[in-house]
Amino acid sequence: MNYILKNGVLVNEGRRTEADILVKNGKIEKIGPSLTEVGAEIIDVKGSFILPGCIDDQVHFREPGLTHKASIYSESRAAVAGGITSYMEMPNTVPNATTQELLQDKYDIASKNSLANFSFFMGATNDNLEEVLKTDPKRVCGIKVFMGSSTGNMLVDNKETLEGLFSNVSMLIATHCEDEQTIQRNLQDAKEKYGENIPIGQHPVIRNEEACYLSSSLAVSLAKKHNARLHVLHISTAKETALFDADTPLAEKNITAEACVHHLWFTEDDYSTFGTKIKWNPAVKSKSDRDGIWAALLDNRIDVVATDHAPHTLEEKNNNYLNAPSGGPLVQHALLSMFEHAKNGKISIERIVEKMAHNPAILFRVEKRGYIREGYFADLVVVKPEASEIVAKENILYQCQWSPFEGTKFSYSIDKTFVNGSLVYDRGEIIEAGNGKRLSFNY
């Protein structure tokens, strides 16, 4: 169908503009006042904000192999309900996406089942450099390197392998940076002190600032040495933010960084309330770390905001510290959490759009997405102010059926989401209006 969105406030490229949008044949045909089009359905969104759809550069949708936790279908539904119209998914599924054939398997699943647009990272290991170098940068978002523990064979800790990756890979390298030796040493200290009953409050002590900084500074030094494109994921400490540049325009940066919504919301004080539900890697740390991440986000040392959406079942999360997995579901409420920060004066809505839509598009060179522009794909989100929403089990769309935001009352709500011009979410209802598209990249 074709649509005209009338009377909305467009938030785009640093400005708010009252205008109509004509959505035709999956794209933004025209932007302007008082638009008309024969046969187009008119949707009046007066009083609401219209944003470009968010692009989440870090999710774990668990398929294949871990579909008792989530699937591409279930989590893409939650994503569009949260205003995320495109996502980039990580390779630590089962099997790990570390060959071109296994990577293609994920694209095949998403082409049939994903409501949102999609791309999948190719995974690096200590011994698959030849396979990594076959990756097509026009059709794959990047190479993922776990410089810290992960599932399967994905910890890359061999110095020769890291040198080979950073010196040979021309496309973006995204890294999880935590020093494994430091973590294991701290974990052993905790076991000696607490035995098998380590308190959850020890998580940021075990996965501490030193572990993060050692690894992220190594990644940055390798990128500078080899002039590689490096994107450091989920910054969790104030100290790490000094590694990144605030002054260079994003399109010219070789080294970039991401903050995740949970590191912008929670602190170590919240472990006593939420327990293992807020156990993430890297760990949520101190209030001063959270403040440092915010400062870096606002002065552009940190370039994008993402989720690291990583669902587990409640049964899994309700284990003790040593047995509870790290990660939690976030895509449905990430944008709303950022709007809550805007309401509280922490960030403007224009900057939210920059960090969650424009900048991921620039950083990954995403083709014709991330902006409200004529000729671009019609990935759009309508956000309704003064329409408070309480996160509760009955409105959670994650397959795991829980959220770390449960009980939170957000001041805004996602009213509508369009993906490639199709209305896929409307006032609380998912509309099975077709699948998302594979993202393409300007190389």
C-alpha positions as a Markdown table, in Angstrom:
| # | Residue | x | y | z |
|---|---|---|---|---|
| 1 | Met | 0.0 | 0.0 | 0.0 |
| 2 | Asn | 0.9 | 3.6 | -0.4 |
| 3 | Tyr | 0.5 | 6.0 | 2.5 |
| 4 | Ile | 0.5 | 9.7 | 3.3 |
| 5 | Leu | 1.6 | 10.5 | 6.9 |
| 6 | Lys | 0.0 | 13.8 | 7.6 |
| 7 | Asn | 0.7 | 16.5 | 10.2 |
| 8 | Gly | 3.6 | 14.8 | 11.9 |
| 9 | Val | 6.7 | 16.5 | 13.3 |
| 10 | Leu | 9.7 | 15.1 | 11.4 |
| 11 | Val | 12.8 | 14.7 | 13.5 |
| 12 | Asn | 15.6 | 14.4 | 11.0 |
| 13 | Glu | 19.2 | 15.8 | 10.4 |
| 14 | Gly | 19.1 | 17.9 | 13.5 |
| 15 | Arg | 15.8 | 19.6 | 12.9 |
| 16 | Arg | 12.1 | 19.4 | 13.6 |
| 17 | Thr | 9.9 | 20.1 | 10.6 |
| 18 | Glu | 6.1 | 19.9 | 10.3 |
| 19 | Ala | 5.5 | 18.1 | 7.0 |
| 20 | Asp | 3.7 | 15.3 | 5.3 |
| 21 | Ile | 5.4 | 12.2 | 3.9 |
| 22 | Leu | 4.3 | 10.3 | 0.8 |
| 23 | Val | 5.3 | 6.6 | 1.1 |
| 24 | Lys | 5.0 | 4.9 | -2.3 |
| 25 | Asn | 6.3 | 1.6 | -3.6 |
| 26 | Gly | 8.3 | 1.1 | -0.5 |
| 27 | Lys | 10.2 | 4.4 | -0.5 |
| 28 | Ile | 9.8 | 8.0 | 0.6 |
| 29 | Glu | 8.4 | 9.5 | -2.6 |
| 30 | Lys | 7.9 | 13.1 | -1.4 |
| 31 | Ile | 8.2 | 15.3 | 1.7 |
| 32 | Gly | 6.3 | 18.5 | 2.0 |
| 33 | Pro | 3.2 | 20.4 | 3.1 |
| 34 | Ser | -0.4 | 19.3 | 2.1 |
| 35 | Leu | 0.6 | 16.3 | 0.0 |
| 36 | Thr | -2.0 | 14.4 | -2.0 |
| 37 | Glu | -1.9 | 11.1 | -3.9 |
| 38 | Val | -4.7 | 9.2 | -5.6 |
| 39 | Gly | -5.2 | 5.8 | -3.9 |
| 40 | Ala | -2.9 | 6.5 | -1.0 |
| 41 | Glu | -4.2 | 5.8 | 2.6 |
| 42 | Ile | -4.0 | 8.9 | 4.7 |
| 43 | Ile | -2.7 | 8.5 | 8.2 |
| 44 | Asp | -3.1 | 11.5 | 10.5 |
| 45 | Val | -0.3 | 11.5 | 13.0 |
| 46 | Lys | -0.8 | 15.1 | 14.4 |
| 47 | Gly | 1.1 | 15.7 | 17.6 |
| 48 | Ser | 3.4 | 12.8 | 17.0 |
| 49 | Phe | 7.1 | 12.6 | 16.1 |
| 50 | Ile | 8.2 | 10.8 | 12.9 |
| 51 | Leu | 11.7 | 9.4 | 13.0 |
| 52 | Pro | 13.8 | 7.4 | 10.6 |
| 53 | Gly | 13.8 | 3.8 | 11.7 |
| 54 | Cys | 16.5 | 2.9 | 14.2 |
| 55 | Ile | 19.4 | 0.8 | 13.0 |
| 56 | Asp | 20.7 | -1.5 | 15.8 |
| 57 | Asp | 24.3 | -2.5 | 15.1 |
| 58 | Gln | 24.4 | -5.2 | 17.8 |
| 59 | Val | 21.8 | -7.9 | 18.5 |
| 60 | His | 21.8 | -11.6 | 19.2 |
| 61 | Phe | 18.6 | -13.2 | 17.9 |
| 62 | Arg | 19.8 | -16.7 | 18.8 |
| 63 | Glu | 19.0 | -18.5 | 15.5 |
| 64 | Pro | 20.2 | -21.1 | 14.5 |
| 65 | Gly | 20.9 | -23.4 | 17.4 |
| 66 | Leu | 19.5 | -21.5 | 20.4 |
| 67 | Thr | 15.9 | -21.1 | 19.5 |
| 68 | His | 14.7 | -22.1 | 22.9 |
| 69 | Lys | 15.7 | -18.5 | 23.8 |
| 70 | Ala | 14.6 | -16.6 | 20.8 |
| 71 | Ser | 14.3 | -16.7 | 17.0 |
| 72 | Ile | 14.8 | -14.2 | 14.1 |
| 73 | Tyr | 11.1 | -14.1 | 13.7 |
| 74 | Ser | 10.2 | -13.5 | 17.4 |
| 75 | Glu | 12.9 | -10.9 | 18.0 |
| 76 | Ser | 12.4 | -9.0 | 14.8 |
| 77 | Arg | 8.8 | -8.6 | 15.8 |
| 78 | Ala | 9.9 | -7.1 | 19.1 |
| 79 | Ala | 12.4 | -4.9 | 17.3 |
| 80 | Val | 9.8 | -3.3 | 15.0 |
| 81 | Ala | 7.5 | -2.8 | 18.0 |
| 82 | Gly | 10.3 | -0.8 | 19.5 |
| 83 | Gly | 11.0 | 1.3 | 16.4 |
| 84 | Ile | 14.1 | -0.7 | 15.3 |
| 85 | Thr | 13.6 | -1.3 | 11.5 |
| 86 | Ser | 17.1 | -2.7 | 10.7 |
| 87 | Tyr | 19.5 | -4.8 | 12.8 |
| 88 | Met | 23.0 | -6.3 | 12.5 |
| 89 | Glu | 23.2 | -9.7 | 14.2 |
| 90 | Met | 26.2 | -11.4 | 15.8 |
| 91 | Pro | 27.9 | -14.7 | 14.8 |
| 92 | Asn | 27.9 | -16.5 | 18.1 |
| 93 | Thr | 24.9 | -18.7 | 17.3 |
| 94 | Val | 25.2 | -22.5 | 17.1 |
| 95 | Pro | 27.0 | -23.3 | 14.9 |
| 96 | Asn | 29.0 | -20.1 | 15.0 |
| 97 | Ala | 28.8 | -18.2 | 11.7 |
| 98 | Thr | 32.5 | -18.6 | 10.9 |
| 99 | Thr | 32.2 | -19.9 | 7.3 |
| 100 | Gln | 30.6 | -18.3 | 4.3 |
| 101 | Glu | 28.1 | -21.2 | 4.1 |
| 102 | Leu | 27.1 | -20.9 | 7.7 |
| 103 | Leu | 26.7 | -17.1 | 7.3 |
| 104 | Gln | 24.5 | -17.6 | 4.3 |
| 105 | Asp | 22.3 | -20.0 | 6.3 |
| 106 | Lys | 21.4 | -17.1 | 8.5 |
| 107 | Tyr | 20.6 | -14.8 | 5.6 |
| 108 | Asp | 18.3 | -17.6 | 4.2 |
| 109 | Ile | 16.4 | -17.8 | 7.5 |
| 110 | Ala | 16.0 | -14.0 | 7.8 |
| 111 | Ser | 14.8 | -13.6 | 4.2 |
| 112 | Lys | 11.8 | -15.9 | 5.1 |
| 113 | Asn | 11.2 | -14.9 | 8.7 |
| 114 | Ser | 12.5 | -11.4 | 9.6 |
| 115 | Leu | 10.0 | -8.5 | 9.8 |
| 116 | Ala | 12.9 | -6.0 | 10.1 |
| 117 | Asn | 15.8 | -5.4 | 7.6 |
| 118 | Phe | 18.8 | -7.4 | 8.5 |
| 119 | Ser | 22.5 | -8.0 | 8.2 |
| 120 | Phe | 24.8 | -10.6 | 9.8 |
| 121 | Phe | 28.4 | -10.2 | 11.0 |
| 122 | Met | 30.9 | -12.7 | 9.8 |
| 123 | Gly | 32.7 | -14.3 | 12.8 |
| 124 | Ala | 36.5 | -14.4 | 13.2 |
| 125 | Thr | 38.3 | -17.2 | 15.1 |
| 126 | Asn | 42.0 | -18.0 | 15.7 |
| 127 | Asp | 42.1 | -20.0 | 12.5 |
| 128 | Asn | 39.6 | -18.8 | 9.8 |
| 129 | Leu | 41.3 | -15.7 | 8.3 |
| 130 | Glu | 41.1 | -17.1 | 4.8 |
| 131 | Glu | 37.4 | -17.6 | 5.2 |
| 132 | Val | 36.9 | -14.1 | 6.7 |
| 133 | Leu | 38.7 | -12.5 | 3.7 |
| 134 | Lys | 36.0 | -14.0 | 1.3 |
| 135 | Thr | 33.4 | -11.7 | 2.9 |
| 136 | Asp | 31.6 | -9.3 | 0.6 |
| 137 | Pro | 31.6 | -5.8 | 2.2 |
| 138 | Lys | 28.7 | -4.7 | -0.1 |
| 139 | Arg | 26.5 | -7.4 | 1.4 |
| 140 | Val | 27.8 | -8.0 | 4.9 |
| 141 | Cys | 27.9 | -5.4 | 7.7 |
| 142 | Gly | 31.3 | -6.3 | 9.1 |
| 143 | Ile | 33.6 | -8.8 | 10.8 |
| 144 | Lys | 33.1 | -9.6 | 14.5 |
| 145 | Val | 36.1 | -10.3 | 16.7 |
| 146 | Phe | 35.5 | -11.5 | 20.3 |
| 147 | Met | 38.6 | -10.2 | 22.2 |
| 148 | Gly | 37.0 | -11.7 | 25.3 |
| 149 | Ser | 35.2 | -14.9 | 26.1 |
| 150 | Ser | 32.3 | -16.1 | 24.0 |
| 151 | Thr | 30.5 | -19.2 | 23.0 |
| 152 | Gly | 32.2 | -22.0 | 20.9 |
| 153 | Asn | 35.5 | -21.2 | 19.3 |
| 154 | Met | 35.1 | -17.5 | 19.0 |
| 155 | Leu | 37.6 | -16.1 | 21.5 |
| 156 | Val | 40.4 | -14.5 | 19.4 |
| 157 | Asp | 43.4 | -14.3 | 21.7 |
| 158 | Asn | 46.2 | -15.3 | 19.3 |
| 159 | Lys | 48.4 | -12.2 | 18.7 |
| 160 | Glu | 49.4 | -13.4 | 15.2 |
| 161 | Thr | 45.7 | -13.9 | 14.3 |
| 162 | Leu | 44.8 | -10.4 | 15.5 |
| 163 | Glu | 47.7 | -8.9 | 13.5 |
| 164 | Gly | 46.5 | -10.8 | 10.5 |
| 165 | Leu | 42.9 | -9.6 | 10.9 |
| 166 | Phe | 43.8 | -6.0 | 11.4 |
| 167 | Ser | 46.4 | -5.9 | 8.6 |
| 168 | Asn | 44.3 | -7.8 | 6.0 |
| 169 | Val | 40.6 | -7.0 | 6.6 |
| 170 | Ser | 39.5 | -3.9 | 4.7 |
| 171 | Met | 35.9 | -3.8 | 5.9 |
| 172 | Leu | 34.7 | -2.8 | 9.4 |
| 173 | Ile | 36.0 | -4.9 | 12.3 |
| 174 | Ala | 33.7 | -4.8 | 15.3 |
| 175 | Thr | 35.2 | -5.9 | 18.6 |
| 176 | His | 34.0 | -7.1 | 22.0 |
| 177 | Cys | 36.9 | -5.9 | 24.2 |
| 178 | Glu | 37.5 | -7.6 | 27.6 |
| 179 | Asp | 40.9 | -9.1 | 28.5 |
| 180 | Glu | 40.3 | -12.8 | 29.2 |
| 181 | Gln | 43.4 | -13.3 | 31.4 |
| 182 | Thr | 42.4 | -10.4 | 33.7 |
| 183 | Ile | 38.8 | -11.8 | 34.0 |
| 184 | Gln | 40.0 | -15.3 | 34.8 |
| 185 | Arg | 42.4 | -14.0 | 37.5 |
| 186 | Asn | 39.6 | -11.9 | 39.1 |
| 187 | Leu | 37.2 | -14.8 | 38.9 |
| 188 | Gln | 39.6 | -17.1 | 40.7 |
| 189 | Asp | 40.1 | -14.4 | 43.4 |
| 190 | Ala | 36.3 | -14.3 | 43.8 |
| 191 | Lys | 36.0 | -18.1 | 44.0 |
| 192 | Glu | 38.7 | -18.2 | 46.7 |
| 193 | Lys | 36.7 | -15.5 | 48.7 |
| 194 | Tyr | 33.1 | -16.7 | 48.1 |
| 195 | Gly | 33.3 | -20.3 | 46.9 |
| 196 | Glu | 30.5 | -21.2 | 44.5 |
| 197 | Asn | 28.2 | -18.5 | 45.9 |
| 198 | Ile | 29.7 | -15.3 | 44.3 |
| 199 | Pro | 27.4 | -12.3 | 44.8 |
| 200 | Ile | 26.1 | -10.7 | 41.6 |
| 201 | Gly | 27.6 | -7.5 | 42.9 |
| 202 | Gln | 31.0 | -8.9 | 42.2 |
| 203 | His | 30.3 | -8.9 | 38.4 |
| 204 | Pro | 31.8 | -5.5 | 37.8 |
| 205 | Val | 34.8 | -6.4 | 40.0 |
| 206 | Ile | 35.5 | -9.6 | 38.0 |
| 207 | Arg | 34.9 | -8.0 | 34.6 |
| 208 | Asn | 36.5 | -4.7 | 35.7 |
| 209 | Glu | 37.8 | -1.5 | 34.2 |
| 210 | Glu | 41.3 | -3.0 | 33.8 |
| 211 | Ala | 39.9 | -5.9 | 31.7 |
| 212 | Cys | 38.0 | -3.6 | 29.4 |
| 213 | Tyr | 40.7 | -1.0 | 29.0 |
| 214 | Leu | 43.5 | -3.5 | 28.3 |
| 215 | Ser | 41.5 | -5.1 | 25.5 |
| 216 | Ser | 40.0 | -1.9 | 23.9 |
| 217 | Ser | 43.4 | -0.1 | 24.0 |
| 218 | Leu | 45.0 | -3.1 | 22.3 |
| 219 | Ala | 42.3 | -3.0 | 19.6 |
| 220 | Val | 42.8 | 0.7 | 19.1 |
| 221 | Ser | 46.5 | 0.3 | 18.8 |
| 222 | Leu | 46.2 | -2.5 | 16.2 |
| 223 | Ala | 43.7 | -0.4 | 14.2 |
| 224 | Lys | 46.1 | 2.6 | 14.2 |
| 225 | Lys | 49.1 | 0.4 | 13.3 |
| 226 | His | 47.3 | -1.1 | 10.3 |
| 227 | Asn | 45.0 | 1.8 | 9.4 |
| 228 | Ala | 42.1 | -0.6 | 9.9 |
| 229 | Arg | 38.4 | 0.3 | 10.4 |
| 230 | Leu | 37.6 | -0.5 | 14.0 |
| 231 | His | 34.3 | -0.2 | 15.9 |
| 232 | Val | 34.5 | -1.0 | 19.6 |
| 233 | Leu | 31.2 | -2.3 | 20.9 |
| 234 | His | 29.4 | -1.7 | 24.2 |
| 235 | Ile | 31.8 | 0.7 | 26.0 |
| 236 | Ser | 31.2 | 0.2 | 29.7 |
| 237 | Thr | 33.9 | 2.4 | 31.4 |
| 238 | Ala | 34.7 | 6.1 | 31.5 |
| 239 | Lys | 38.4 | 5.3 | 31.1 |
| 240 | Glu | 37.9 | 3.7 | 27.7 |
| 241 | Thr | 36.2 | 6.8 | 26.3 |
| 242 | Ala | 39.6 | 8.6 | 26.2 |
| 243 | Leu | 40.6 | 6.3 | 23.4 |
| 244 | Phe | 38.2 | 7.9 | 21.0 |
| 245 | Asp | 38.2 | 11.1 | 19.0 |
| 246 | Ala | 35.4 | 13.7 | 19.4 |
| 247 | Asp | 36.5 | 16.1 | 16.7 |
| 248 | Thr | 36.8 | 14.2 | 13.4 |
| 249 | Pro | 33.5 | 13.9 | 11.4 |
| 250 | Leu | 32.1 | 10.4 | 11.7 |
| 251 | Ala | 32.4 | 9.7 | 7.9 |
| 252 | Glu | 36.1 | 10.3 | 8.2 |
| 253 | Lys | 36.7 | 8.3 | 11.4 |
| 254 | Asn | 38.5 | 4.9 | 11.2 |
| 255 | Ile | 38.0 | 4.2 | 14.9 |
| 256 | Thr | 34.5 | 4.4 | 16.4 |
| 257 | Ala | 32.6 | 3.4 | 19.5 |
| 258 | Glu | 29.2 | 2.3 | 20.6 |
| 259 | Ala | 27.3 | 2.7 | 23.8 |
| 260 | Cys | 24.4 | 0.4 | 24.8 |
| 261 | Val | 21.1 | 1.4 | 26.4 |
| 262 | His | 21.7 | -0.6 | 29.6 |
| 263 | His | 25.1 | 1.0 | 30.3 |
| 264 | Leu | 23.3 | 4.4 | 29.9 |
| 265 | Trp | 20.4 | 3.4 | 32.3 |
| 266 | Phe | 21.7 | 1.0 | 35.0 |
| 267 | Thr | 24.6 | 1.2 | 37.5 |
| 268 | Glu | 26.2 | -1.3 | 39.9 |
| 269 | Asp | 23.7 | 0.0 | 42.6 |
| 270 | Asp | 21.0 | -1.8 | 40.6 |
| 271 | Tyr | 22.4 | -5.3 | 41.1 |
| 272 | Ser | 20.7 | -5.5 | 44.6 |
| 273 | Thr | 17.3 | -4.9 | 42.9 |
| 274 | Phe | 17.6 | -6.8 | 39.6 |
| 275 | Gly | 20.2 | -9.4 | 40.3 |
| 276 | Thr | 21.3 | -11.6 | 37.4 |
| 277 | Lys | 18.7 | -10.0 | 35.1 |
| 278 | Ile | 21.2 | -7.1 | 34.6 |
| 279 | Lys | 24.2 | -9.4 | 34.2 |
| 280 | Trp | 25.8 | -8.3 | 30.9 |
| 281 | Asn | 29.2 | -8.6 | 29.4 |
| 282 | Pro | 30.8 | -6.1 | 29.7 |
| 283 | Ala | 29.3 | -5.5 | 33.2 |
| 284 | Val | 27.2 | -2.6 | 34.2 |
| 285 | Lys | 29.6 | -0.6 | 36.4 |
| 286 | Ser | 29.7 | 2.5 | 38.6 |
| 287 | Lys | 27.7 | 5.7 | 38.4 |
| 288 | Ser | 30.9 | 7.6 | 37.4 |
| 289 | Asp | 31.3 | 5.1 | 34.5 |
| 290 | Arg | 27.8 | 5.7 | 33.4 |
| 291 | Asp | 28.3 | 9.5 | 33.6 |
| 292 | Gly | 31.5 | 9.1 | 31.6 |
| 293 | Ile | 29.8 | 7.2 | 28.9 |
| 294 | Trp | 27.1 | 9.8 | 28.7 |
| 295 | Ala | 29.7 | 12.6 | 28.4 |
| 296 | Ala | 31.4 | 10.7 | 25.6 |
| 297 | Leu | 28.1 | 10.1 | 23.8 |
| 298 | Leu | 27.2 | 13.7 | 23.9 |
| 299 | Asp | 30.6 | 15.1 | 22.8 |
| 300 | Asn | 30.8 | 12.5 | 20.0 |
| 301 | Arg | 33.7 | 10.3 | 21.3 |
| 302 | Ile | 30.9 | 7.6 | 21.3 |
| 303 | Asp | 29.1 | 7.5 | 17.9 |
| 304 | Val | 26.1 | 5.2 | 18.2 |
| 305 | Val | 23.6 | 3.8 | 20.7 |
| 306 | Ala | 22.7 | 0.1 | 20.3 |
| 307 | Thr | 21.2 | -2.7 | 22.4 |
| 308 | Asp | 23.3 | -5.8 | 22.5 |
| 309 | His | 19.9 | -7.5 | 22.7 |
| 310 | Ala | 20.8 | -11.0 | 24.0 |
| 311 | Pro | 17.8 | -12.9 | 25.4 |
| 312 | His | 17.9 | -15.9 | 27.7 |
| 313 | Thr | 15.0 | -17.7 | 29.4 |
| 314 | Leu | 14.1 | -16.7 | 32.9 |
| 315 | Glu | 15.0 | -20.2 | 34.1 |
| 316 | Glu | 18.5 | -19.7 | 32.8 |
| 317 | Lys | 18.8 | -16.1 | 34.2 |
| 318 | Asn | 17.5 | -17.2 | 37.7 |
| 319 | Asn | 20.6 | -19.3 | 38.3 |
| 320 | Asn | 23.3 | -18.2 | 40.7 |
| 321 | Tyr | 26.1 | -15.9 | 39.5 |
| 322 | Leu | 28.4 | -18.6 | 38.1 |
| 323 | Asn | 25.6 | -20.3 | 36.2 |
| 324 | Ala | 23.4 | -17.4 | 35.0 |
| 325 | Pro | 24.3 | -16.4 | 31.4 |
| 326 | Ser | 25.1 | -12.8 | 30.6 |
| 327 | Gly | 22.7 | -10.8 | 28.4 |
| 328 | Gly | 19.2 | -9.6 | 28.3 |
| 329 | Pro | 16.4 | -8.6 | 25.9 |
| 330 | Leu | 16.3 | -4.9 | 25.0 |
| 331 | Val | 15.1 | -4.1 | 21.4 |
| 332 | Gln | 11.5 | -3.5 | 22.2 |
| 333 | His | 12.2 | -0.8 | 24.8 |
| 334 | Ala | 15.6 | 0.8 | 23.7 |
| 335 | Leu | 14.2 | 3.8 | 21.9 |
| 336 | Leu | 11.6 | 4.4 | 24.6 |
| 337 | Ser | 14.4 | 4.4 | 27.2 |
| 338 | Met | 16.3 | 7.0 | 25.3 |
| 339 | Phe | 13.1 | 9.1 | 25.0 |
| 340 | Glu | 12.8 | 8.9 | 28.7 |
| 341 | His | 16.3 | 10.4 | 29.0 |
| 342 | Ala | 15.2 | 13.1 | 26.6 |
| 343 | Lys | 12.2 | 13.9 | 28.9 |
| 344 | Asn | 14.6 | 14.2 | 31.8 |
| 345 | Gly | 16.8 | 16.6 | 29.9 |
| 346 | Lys | 19.8 | 14.3 | 29.4 |
| 347 | Ile | 19.7 | 14.3 | 25.6 |
| 348 | Ser | 17.6 | 15.9 | 22.8 |
| 349 | Ile | 15.3 | 13.9 | 20.5 |
| 350 | Glu | 17.4 | 15.2 | 17.6 |
| 351 | Arg | 20.5 | 13.6 | 19.1 |
| 352 | Ile | 18.7 | 10.3 | 19.8 |
| 353 | Val | 17.9 | 10.2 | 16.0 |
| 354 | Glu | 21.5 | 11.0 | 15.2 |
| 355 | Lys | 22.9 | 8.2 | 17.5 |
| 356 | Met | 20.3 | 5.5 | 16.7 |
| 357 | Ala | 19.6 | 6.1 | 13.0 |
| 358 | His | 21.8 | 8.6 | 11.2 |
| 359 | Asn | 25.2 | 7.5 | 12.7 |
| 360 | Pro | 24.8 | 3.8 | 12.3 |
| 361 | Ala | 23.9 | 4.5 | 8.6 |
| 362 | Ile | 27.1 | 6.6 | 8.2 |
| 363 | Leu | 29.4 | 4.3 | 10.1 |
| 364 | Phe | 28.4 | 1.1 | 8.3 |
| 365 | Arg | 27.7 | 2.9 | 5.0 |
| 366 | Val | 24.2 | 1.6 | 4.9 |
| 367 | Glu | 22.5 | 2.2 | 1.5 |
| 368 | Lys | 19.5 | 4.5 | 1.5 |
| 369 | Arg | 18.4 | 4.1 | 5.2 |
| 370 | Gly | 18.8 | 6.0 | 8.4 |
| 371 | Tyr | 17.3 | 9.3 | 7.2 |
| 372 | Ile | 14.0 | 10.7 | 6.1 |
| 373 | Arg | 14.9 | 11.6 | 2.6 |
| 374 | Glu | 13.2 | 11.4 | -0.8 |
| 375 | Gly | 14.3 | 8.3 | -2.6 |
| 376 | Tyr | 15.2 | 6.5 | 0.6 |
| 377 | Phe | 13.5 | 3.3 | 1.8 |
| 378 | Ala | 10.5 | 4.2 | 3.9 |
| 379 | Asp | 11.7 | 2.9 | 7.3 |
| 380 | Leu | 9.8 | 5.2 | 9.6 |
| 381 | Val | 8.7 | 5.3 | 13.3 |
| 382 | Val | 5.9 | 7.3 | 14.7 |
| 383 | Val | 6.4 | 8.1 | 18.4 |
| 384 | Lys | 3.5 | 9.4 | 20.4 |
| 385 | Pro | 4.2 | 11.8 | 23.3 |
| 386 | Glu | 2.2 | 11.9 | 26.5 |
| 387 | Ala | 1.1 | 8.3 | 25.8 |
| 388 | Ser | 2.6 | 6.5 | 28.8 |
| 389 | Glu | 3.3 | 2.8 | 28.6 |
| 390 | Ile | 4.2 | 0.4 | 31.4 |
| 391 | Val | 6.3 | -2.5 | 30.5 |
| 392 | Ala | 4.4 | -5.7 | 31.6 |
| 393 | Lys | 4.4 | -9.4 | 30.7 |
| 394 | Glu | 1.3 | -9.0 | 28.6 |
| 395 | Asn | 2.9 | -6.4 | 26.2 |
| 396 | Ile | 6.4 | -7.9 | 26.0 |
| 397 | Leu | 7.0 | -9.5 | 22.6 |
| 398 | Tyr | 10.3 | -11.3 | 23.3 |
| 399 | Gln | 10.1 | -15.0 | 23.1 |
| 400 | Cys | 11.7 | -15.2 | 26.6 |
| 401 | Gln | 8.7 | -13.1 | 27.9 |
| 402 | Trp | 10.6 | -10.9 | 30.3 |
| 403 | Ser | 12.5 | -7.6 | 30.3 |
| 404 | Pro | 14.9 | -5.7 | 32.6 |
| 405 | Phe | 12.5 | -2.8 | 32.2 |
| 406 | Glu | 9.5 | -4.7 | 33.5 |
| 407 | Gly | 7.4 | -2.3 | 35.7 |
| 408 | Thr | 9.0 | 0.8 | 34.1 |
| 409 | Lys | 6.6 | 3.5 | 33.0 |
| 410 | Phe | 7.8 | 5.2 | 29.9 |
| 411 | Ser | 6.4 | 8.6 | 29.0 |
| 412 | Tyr | 6.1 | 8.0 | 25.2 |
| 413 | Ser | 4.9 | 5.1 | 23.1 |
| 414 | Ile | 5.7 | 3.6 | 19.7 |
| 415 | Asp | 2.6 | 4.2 | 17.7 |
| 416 | Lys | 3.5 | 2.9 | 14.3 |
| 417 | Thr | 6.5 | 1.4 | 12.5 |
| 418 | Phe | 7.0 | 1.1 | 8.7 |
| 419 | Val | 9.6 | -1.2 | 7.1 |
| 420 | Asn | 10.2 | -0.6 | 3.4 |
| 421 | Gly | 6.9 | 1.2 | 3.2 |
| 422 | Ser | 4.9 | -1.5 | 4.9 |
| 423 | Leu | 3.0 | -0.8 | 8.1 |
| 424 | Val | 4.3 | -3.6 | 10.3 |
| 425 | Tyr | 3.3 | -2.3 | 13.8 |
| 426 | Asp | 0.3 | -0.2 | 14.6 |
| 427 | Arg | -0.8 | 0.8 | 18.1 |
| 428 | Gly | 0.3 | -2.4 | 19.9 |
| 429 | Glu | -0.4 | -4.8 | 17.1 |
| 430 | Ile | 2.1 | -6.6 | 14.8 |
| 431 | Ile | 1.0 | -6.7 | 11.2 |
| 432 | Glu | 2.5 | -9.5 | 9.1 |
| 433 | Ala | 2.9 | -7.3 | 6.0 |
| 434 | Gly | 5.9 | -8.9 | 4.5 |
| 435 | Asn | 9.5 | -9.4 | 5.3 |
| 436 | Gly | 12.4 | -7.0 | 5.8 |
| 437 | Lys | 15.2 | -6.8 | 3.2 |
| 438 | Arg | 18.9 | -7.6 | 3.4 |
| 439 | Leu | 20.9 | -4.5 | 4.0 |
| 440 | Ser | 23.4 | -3.4 | 1.4 |
| 441 | Phe | 26.4 | -1.2 | 1.9 |
| 442 | Asn | 28.1 | 1.5 | -0.1 |
| 443 | Tyr | 31.6 | 0.2 | -0.9 |
